[in-house]
């Protein structure tokens, strides 16, 4: 049996230690995912907490089919989309440091990348974030987004082309 299955079984029985382990395991992944989408650490933390809150509310009806992270990404993605609908203009905030450059160049690179990423259509931005920033495999992305593997590959190719023109 896999780790997720055992944790979920324990959580369904009300084991709070299992819930804490689950959050500790997946919180950094979901937070990073929300930060790439939103760009603001405070809002990203709120959305991450909302993601886990919704997961736990749905836990009794949840049927484990592989990776719990996929379900968390779906919840977080929907919350990020809702956030965008409510907040059309977002302030650009700092990204992780890029090595080998002075501070001004790093900030400029971050701003350029964030602006280019936010110019992508939502379906292209989603595959780029999941693949390059979250490190998910193409097959996992197809599962999360409920699309075919060839469509994931196509979207990554199109997103790269658009990012190159934007940068």
SEDREN-298733 format. One record per atom (N, C-alpha, C, O, CB): x negated, y, z negated; residue in three letters. Coordinates in steps of 0.05 Angstrom, whole numbers, plus 5000, padded with zeros to 4 digits. Atoms other than C-alpha are relative to their C-alpha. Glycine has a CB too. Layout:
N
XYZALA;...
END
This chain:
167
498349765000UNK;500050005000UNK;498350255000UNK;496150254989UNK;501950004976UNK;501749764999UNK;497650705014UNK;500650184975UNK;502550154961UNK;500650155026UNK;499949825023UNK;496551254963UNK;502650164999UNK;503850194978UNK;497650195001UNK;497549844999UNK;502451684987UNK;502449834991UNK;504149934975UNK;500550115028UNK;497850175007UNK;507251104981UNK;500249954970UNK;502449974958UNK;499849735014UNK;500050055029UNK;505150954909UNK;500750254985UNK;502250244965UNK;497249904992UNK;499449755013UNK;505351684889UNK;503050075002UNK;504350144982UNK;498450235012UNK;497249934996UNK;512251784919UNK;501849814983UNK;503849904972UNK;500849985030UNK;498450195016UNK;514951154885UNK;499950094971UNK;502050084957UNK;498849715003UNK;500249915028UNK;512351414818UNK;501550264996UNK;502850304975UNK;497050034993UNK;498649745003UNK;515052114831UNK;503049964999UNK;504550094984UNK;499350195023UNK;497150055000UNK;521951834847UNK;501049894973UNK;503349924966UNK;500749805022UNK;499450105027UNK;521751504778UNK;499750214979UNK;500250164955UNK;498249764993UNK;500349775019UNK;520452184746UNK;497350034988UNK;497050174968UNK;502049964979UNK;502749985011UNK;513052104734UNK;498850275006UNK;498050335029UNK;498249775011UNK;501049734996UNK;510652814724UNK;497050015007UNK;496150185022UNK;500550174975UNK;502950024994UNK;503252614727UNK;499749945030UNK;497850055043UNK;498649784983UNK;500150064971UNK;504552334797UNK;500650255016UNK;499450305037UNK;501949775007UNK;499349754987UNK;507852994817UNK;497650195000UNK;497050325020UNK;502450134987UNK;502349835002UNK;501853374792UNK;497749915018UNK;496450075031UNK;499050014970UNK;502150114982UNK;497052914829UNK;500750065029UNK;498950135045UNK;499749704996UNK;499149954972UNK;501152994893UNK;499550295007UNK;498550355029UNK;503049935002UNK;500449714995UNK;501053754888UNK;497050065002UNK;496150205020UNK;501350174978UNK;502949955000UNK;493553754872UNK;498849895026UNK;496950015037UNK;498749864976UNK;501050124975UNK;492353304933UNK;500650175024UNK;498950205042UNK;501149725003UNK;499149874976UNK;496353694984UNK;500250314999UNK;500450435020UNK;502649895008UNK;499749715002UNK;496654414958UNK;497950155017UNK;498750335032UNK;499750084971UNK;502049854984UNK;490054634990UNK;500649995031UNK;500250185045UNK;497249904995UNK;499450034971UNK;492154365059UNK;502350185008UNK;502250315029UNK;500649715006UNK;497649844993UNK;498954695058UNK;499550294997UNK;500550465012UNK;502449914983UNK;500749725003UNK;496255345031UNK;498450105024UNK;499050325034UNK;498350044974UNK;501649914977UNK;491055385086UNK;501750025025UNK;501450215041UNK;497649805005UNK;498150004977UNK;496455215138UNK;501750264999UNK;501950395020UNK;501849754999UNK;498449765002UNK;500855785112UNK;498450255004UNK;499350445016UNK;501450004972UNK;501849774997UNK;494956265109UNK;499550065030UNK;499450295038UNK;497449974985UNK;500549974971UNK;493456145183UNK;502450115014UNK;502250275033UNK;499149745012UNK;497649904988UNK;500656275200UNK;500750284992UNK;501450455008UNK;502449814993UNK;499149755011UNK;501956865155UNK;497850214999UNK;498350445005UNK;501249964972UNK;502249815001UNK;495157185146UNK;499850154974UNK;497950304970UNK;500250195023UNK;500049865026UNK;496857435076UNK;499949794978UNK;501749624977UNK;502450194998UNK;500350215020UNK;494457025017UNK;502349994980UNK;503249774972UNK;497450054984UNK;497849995019UNK;499957254970UNK;502549865011UNK;503849704998UNK;500750284992UNK;497750124987UNK;505557075018UNK;499649705006UNK;501449545003UNK;500750155026UNK;500650294994UNK;502056425037UNK;500349844975UNK;501349614976UNK;497149985011UNK;499650155025UNK;501856214964UNK;502949974994UNK;503749754985UNK;498650154977UNK;497150035005UNK;509256364957UNK;501249795018UNK;502849635008UNK;501450275005UNK;498950204981UNK;510855955019UNK;499149724993UNK;500649534996UNK;499250075028UNK;501050265008UNK;506455384995UNK;501649904976UNK;502349664975UNK;497050024993UNK;498450085023UNK;510055374928UNK;502949925009UNK;504049734999UNK;500150224979UNK;497350064989UNK;516755394965UNK;500049735014UNK;502049585012UNK;501050225019UNK;500250264986UNK;514454805007UNK;500249774981UNK;501749584985UNK;497349995016UNK;499950225019UNK;513154364947UNK;502749994985UNK;503749784979UNK;497750044980UNK;497450005013UNK;519554594913UNK;502149865018UNK;503749705008UNK;500850294994UNK;498150134982UNK;523554384974UNK;499449705003UNK;501349545005UNK;499950135028UNK;500750284998UNK;519753734980UNK;501149854976UNK;502349634979UNK;496949965002UNK;499150145024UNK;521353554908UNK;503149994998UNK;504249804988UNK;498850144975UNK;497150004999UNK;528653754917UNK;501149785018UNK;503149665013UNK;501150275008UNK;499250214981UNK;529053274976UNK;498949734994UNK;499449545009UNK;499150095028UNK;501450245006UNK;525052734943UNK;501849754997UNK;501149535006UNK;498450034975UNK;498350245004UNK;530852284924UNK;500949885026UNK;501349645027UNK;502550084983UNK;499150114974UNK;532952214997UNK;497749955019UNK;498149865041UNK;501950195012UNK;502350024983UNK;525852205024UNK;499349705004UNK;499149554985UNK;497650154989UNK;501050274994UNK;523751555059UNK;497250035012UNK;496850155033UNK;502049855020UNK;502849984992UNK;516351475065UNK;499549845026UNK;500049605027UNK;498149904978UNK;500550144975UNK;514251315137UNK;497250065010UNK;496850115034UNK;502050105021UNK;502749964991UNK;506851415139UNK;498550204983UNK;497250134963UNK;499950105028UNK;501549805015UNK;504052075114UNK;502050214989UNK;503650335004UNK;497950145018UNK;498349805012UNK;507552535065UNK;499150285009UNK;500850465010UNK;499849984969UNK;501049744991UNK;503153105091UNK;501650095025UNK;502150335028UNK;497049985007UNK;498449924976UNK;507053085157UNK;502650144992UNK;503450345004UNK;500549755018UNK;497449885009UNK;513553225120UNK;499550274988UNK;501050464992UNK;501449814980UNK;500749745012UNK;510153785081UNK;499450215022UNK;500250445019UNK;497649974981UNK;500549824978UNK;507654095146UNK;502550095014UNK;502850325021UNK;498149875021UNK;497449924987UNK;514654085175UNK;501450204982UNK;502450404993UNK;501849745004UNK;498749815019UNK;517454425113UNK;498650275001UNK;499950485004UNK;500149894971UNK;501549765000UNK;511854935112UNK;500350155026UNK;500550405026UNK;497049944995UNK;499649884973UNK;512555065187UNK;502650145002UNK;502850375012UNK;499749805022UNK;497349885000UNK;519955205179UNK;500150254982UNK;501350454990UNK;502149804991UNK;500149765017UNK;518655675121UNK;498450235012UNK;499250465010UNK;498749924973UNK;501549804986UNK;513356045161UNK;501650135022UNK;501550385025UNK;497449885011UNK;498349894979UNK;518156125219UNK;502150194988UNK;502650404999UNK;501449785016UNK;498049835013UNK;523456395172UNK;498850264990UNK;499950484993UNK;501349854976UNK;501549765010UNK;518356875142UNK;499650195023UNK;500050435020UNK;497349924988UNK;500449834977UNK;516657135212UNK;502550145008UNK;502550375016UNK;498849845023UNK;497449884992UNK;523957255227UNK;500750234982UNK;501850434991UNK;502249795000UNK;499449795019UNK;524657665164UNK;498050235000UNK;498750464994UNK;500149884972UNK;502249805002UNK;517958035169UNK;498650015027UNK;496649875032UNK;498049934978UNK;501149984973UNK;516458225241UNK;497150105001UNK;495550005016UNK;501750185018UNK;502749884999UNK;510258635226UNK;498549914974UNK;499449964952UNK;500050305002UNK;501650095022UNK;504858325182UNK;497350145000UNK;496250195022UNK;499649695001UNK;502749885002UNK;498558655157UNK;497949795006UNK;498249564999UNK;499650134972UNK;502350184994UNK;492058355183UNK;498349994975UNK;497550194964UNK;498450095025UNK;501650045024UNK;488158065125UNK;497549845007UNK;497249745029UNK;501549864978UNK;502550134995UNK;481357755117UNK;500249705004UNK;501849564990UNK;498250054977UNK;500250294995UNK;479757055144UNK;497449904987UNK;495950054976UNK;500149945031UNK;502550115011UNK;474256585122UNK;497650115014UNK;497850185038UNK;500049695002UNK;502449884989UNK;467256845133UNK;498949845024UNK;499049605024UNK;497950034979UNK;501450134978UNK;463656705198UNK;497050054995UNK;496150274990UNK;500850125028UNK;502849985008UNK;456356565185UNK;498250115022UNK;498950115045UNK;498949734992UNK;502049914981UNK;450256875218UNK;500550285011UNK;499150365030UNK;499849825022UNK;499549734990UNK;453057575228UNK;500250194976UNK;500750114953UNK;502750015016UNK;499749815022UNK;453158215188UNK;503050034994UNK;504749945009UNK;498650275008UNK;497349985010UNK;459358405150UNK;501950135020UNK;504250045023UNK;500050174974UNK;498349864981UNK;462158885203UNK;500749815023UNK;503049805032UNK;498650255010UNK;499550194978UNK;461358355258UNK;502049784991UNK;503749705007UNK;497449885010UNK;498250215011UNK;464757825214UNK;502950114999UNK;504849975007UNK;499149914972UNK;497349895002UNK;470658285200UNK;501250045027UNK;503649985032UNK;499950274984UNK;498949964973UNK;471358475273UNK;500849735013UNK;502849725027UNK;497950145017UNK;499450274989UNK;471057735294UNK;502649894988UNK;504349785002UNK;497749814995UNK;497550095014UNK;476457575242UNK;502450145011UNK;504450015017UNK;499850044970UNK;497849844990UNK;480858135266UNK;500749925029UNK;503049905036UNK;499450294998UNK;499550084972UNK;479957945339UNK;501349725002UNK;503249695017UNK;497349995015UNK;498850274999UNK;481457205326UNK;502950004990UNK;504649885002UNK;498349814983UNK;497250005011UNK;487557355283UNK;501950145020UNK;504150045025UNK;500050154974UNK;498349874980UNK;490257845335UNK;500649825024UNK;502849815033UNK;498750275009UNK;499650184977UNK;489157345391UNK;501849774993UNK;503649705008UNK;497349895010UNK;498450225009UNK;492256785351UNK;503050084998UNK;504849935005UNK;499049884974UNK;497249915004UNK;498457195334UNK;501350095027UNK;503750125028UNK;500050244981UNK;498849944973UNK;499357375408UNK;501049755014UNK;502649775033UNK;498050145017UNK;499150254987UNK;500356645426UNK;502949954994UNK;503950024973UNK;498349774990UNK;497350095005UNK;507356385434UNK;500049804976UNK;498049664972UNK;501449885025UNK;499850165024UNK;509656015371UNK;499249715005UNK;497749594989UNK;502750014988UNK;500550294995UNK;509255315402UNK;497049955006UNK;496049745000UNK;501749905023UNK;502950034995UNK;501955435425UNK;498450064975UNK;496549924969UNK;499250195022UNK;501449935025UNK;499855765360UNK;500149764980UNK;498249704967UNK;501250254987UNK;499650225018UNK;502655175321UNK;498049775005UNK;496849674986UNK;502849895002UNK;501850224994UNK;498454645357UNK;497150084994UNK;495549914985UNK;500349915029UNK;502849915005UNK;492055065351UNK;499550004970UNK;497449904961UNK;499650295011UNK;500450005029UNK;493055165276UNK;499849714989UNK;498049654973UNK;502350154986UNK;500150275010UNK;494554435264UNK;497549855008UNK;496449704992UNK;502549855009UNK;502350154991UNK;488854175306UNK;497350114991UNK;495749974980UNK;500149995031UNK;502649885006UNK;483154665296UNK;499650104972UNK;497450084961UNK;499550225019UNK;500349905027UNK;484554965228UNK;500849804979UNK;499749814957UNK;501750254997UNK;499250215019UNK;487954375194UNK;498649745005UNK;498749564988UNK;503049975001UNK;501550244993UNK;483853845229UNK;501749755005UNK;500749525002UNK;498249944977UNK;498250234994UNK;489753405248UNK;499449885027UNK;498550025046UNK;502950084998UNK;500350134975UNK;489252895303UNK;502450065018UNK;504650135008UNK;499749694996UNK;497949944981UNK;493352995366UNK;502549834995UNK;504849934997UNK;499049965029UNK;497750185005UNK;497852395350UNK;501550104975UNK;504050084975UNK;499049714996UNK;498649905024UNK;499352685281UNK;501550265006UNK;503850294996UNK;497950064978UNK;498649764992UNK;501153355312UNK;502549935015UNK;504650055011UNK;498150185018UNK;497750094985UNK;505853005360UNK;502249914981UNK;504649974985UNK;499349785020UNK;498150105020UNK;509152665301UNK;501350234985UNK;503850244981UNK;498749814980UNK;499049775016UNK;509853305260UNK;501950175016UNK;504050255006UNK;497750174990UNK;498449824983UNK;512653715318UNK;502249855015UNK;503849975029UNK;498250155019UNK;498050164986UNK;516753135345UNK;499950045030UNK;502050085043UNK;502850054989UNK;500449974971UNK;513853215415UNK;498149785010UNK;496949644993UNK;498950285007UNK;501850214989UNK;509952755462UNK;497150074998UNK;496450314996UNK;500849945029UNK;502949955001UNK;502452675459UNK;499050165024UNK;497450345021UNK;498549734999UNK;500849844978UNK;501552935530UNK;500850294998UNK;499350475007UNK;501249895026UNK;499149725004UNK;505553555511UNK;498150144980UNK;497550384984UNK;502950014990UNK;501949885019UNK;500853675452UNK;497550085014UNK;496450305011UNK;499449804976UNK;502449944985UNK;494853625498UNK;500350235019UNK;498650405021UNK;499149755016UNK;499449784982UNK;498054095548UNK;500150264985UNK;498950464994UNK;502749955014UNK;499849755016UNK;499654605494UNK;497350104990UNK;496750344990UNK;501949964977UNK;502749925009UNK;492554595467UNK;498450125023UNK;497150325020UNK;498549754989UNK;501449894977UNK;489754695537UNK;501050285007UNK;499450465012UNK;500449815025UNK;498949744994UNK;494555275550UNK;499250214979UNK;498650444986UNK;503149995002UNK;500749825021UNK;493055585483UNK;497150095002UNK;496550334999UNK;500549874972UNK;502849934996UNK;485555555495UNK;499750205023UNK;498250405021UNK;498349755006UNK;500249824977UNK;486455885563UNK;500950284992UNK;499650484999UNK;501749905023UNK;499049745008UNK;490556445532UNK;498250144980UNK;497750384982UNK;502849984989UNK;501849885020UNK;485856545474UNK;497550115013UNK;496550325006UNK;499249794979UNK;502449904985UNK;479956615522UNK;500650275013UNK;498950455012UNK;499149795021UNK;499349744988UNK;483557165559UNK;500450224980UNK;499750454985UNK;502549975018UNK;499549805020UNK;485557515495UNK;497450094987UNK;497150324978UNK;501949894979UNK;502649935013UNK;478457485466UNK;498150115020UNK;495850185013UNK;498949754987UNK;
END
